[in-house]
Amino acid sequence: MATKRQTEIAKALRNLTPMIPFNEAEDVKRLAAQPHLRSLPAPVSVWLSLVAHIRHVHTDYDELMDDGYDRDAARHFVMDDINAVLERWQATRLLDGAETEANLPDPVEGDDGDASRPDKSTARGAGRGRSRRS
């Protein structure tokens, strides 16, 4: 039986991205349910988890970070790729360049910025991100 928090997370994700594939939804729900996000309202933890999941699984973000780009620059370069995935999943919201997540926890990277990166090979669409580097 699902907890109240799990039910709220599932509902928020379904409302935000009605066409998200099942396996991707399960990954996002798992991220959103992490203890360090429990103090946030379910829709906020779902949004942060969704964006972080897409960033790490469907874009070149991790490669940009490995190449020495700082976090803000790497996030800027993958924003269009994140929005493309959100559009494909018919999201009711897109990532806005004016948004800042500087003071919010990253569900994938954790509070200290050390990424425990998901395995891209298990996700649908893995490796389809486009690098913005010239």
N, C-alpha and C positions, 0 to 999 in steps of 0.2 A: 504494500500500500504506500502511496506517495505521501510525503509530508506536505504541509501547507506551503512551505517555501518551494518545494519541487513543483507543485501544482501552479504556483504563481509564476515561476520561471518558465514552465512549459507554455502557459497561456501568453506570457509576454513575448516569447520567441515566436509563437504561432501568429500573433498579431503583427509583429514586426516584419517577419519574413515568411509569408504563407507558402512559398514554393521552395524552401530550403530542403535539400535531400535529407532523408531520414538519418543516414550515418553522420552527416555534418551536424544535424540538429542535436544528436546525442552527444557529440563532442562539445558543442557550445553549451548545452545544458550542464554538462559535467564541469566545465570551466566556471560557469555562472554560480554553481553551487559551492564553490570553494569557500572555506572558512573566512579567509581574509576579505571576501566580498559580502559577507552576511549582513554587515551593518548598512549596506546600500539597499535601496528599494529594488525589487526584482527587475523592473524595466531598465534600471540603470546598470545593474550587474549583467543583464542579458546584452545590452548594447555594447558595453565594454568587452565582454567575452566574445561577442560576434565579430566585432572589428578586429580584436586581437587574433582570433582564429583565422579569419580571412587573411590578415596581414602575414601571419607566419606560414600558412599552408598554401595560399593561392598567389603569392607575390614573391618578388625577389628581395624582400626586406632583409632576410637573414644574410643573404649574399652581400648586400650593400653594407650591412653592419660589419661583416667579416672583411670587407674591402676598406674599412676605416672611416666610413661615413658616420657622422654623429646621428643620434636617434632622431632628432627633428628633421634633418635633411633626408634620411632614409624614409621616414614616414611621409614626407612631402612627395618624394619620387614615386611612391606606390599608391598614393591616394586615388588616382584614376583607376587603377587595377582593382582596388577595394570597391569602389563605387560600381564598377562593371559587374562584379560578383553580386553586390547588393541588388542591382537592377535585374540581373538574371533570376534572382530569388524573389523578385517583386517586393523588395523592401519598401516600407512606408517612410523610410528616412534614409538619407545618404550622408556620407561623411562630408563635413564642411571644412574647408581650409582654415576658417577662423576659429574652429573649435580647438580647445587645448585640453589635453589629458594629463598635463604635467603634474597635477596634484592628486590624480586618481590612480589607484593601483592597476597594474597591467596584469590581467589574469594569466597570461602565458609567461611573461618575464618575471613576475613576482615584484615585490616591493623594492628589491635591491637592483633591479635591472638585469640580473643574470638570467638569461633565457634558458629554460628547459624546453627546448624546441620540439614541437610535435613532428612526427615522422611524415614528411610530405608524400612518401610513396603510398601511404594508406588512404589518402584523400582523393576524391574524384576531382579531376582538373588539376592535379599536381603538376607543377612545372610550367603552367601556362602563363605565369606572370611575365610581364615585359619589363625589362630594365629601362630606366629613364636616363641612363648614363650615355654620354656621347663619346 
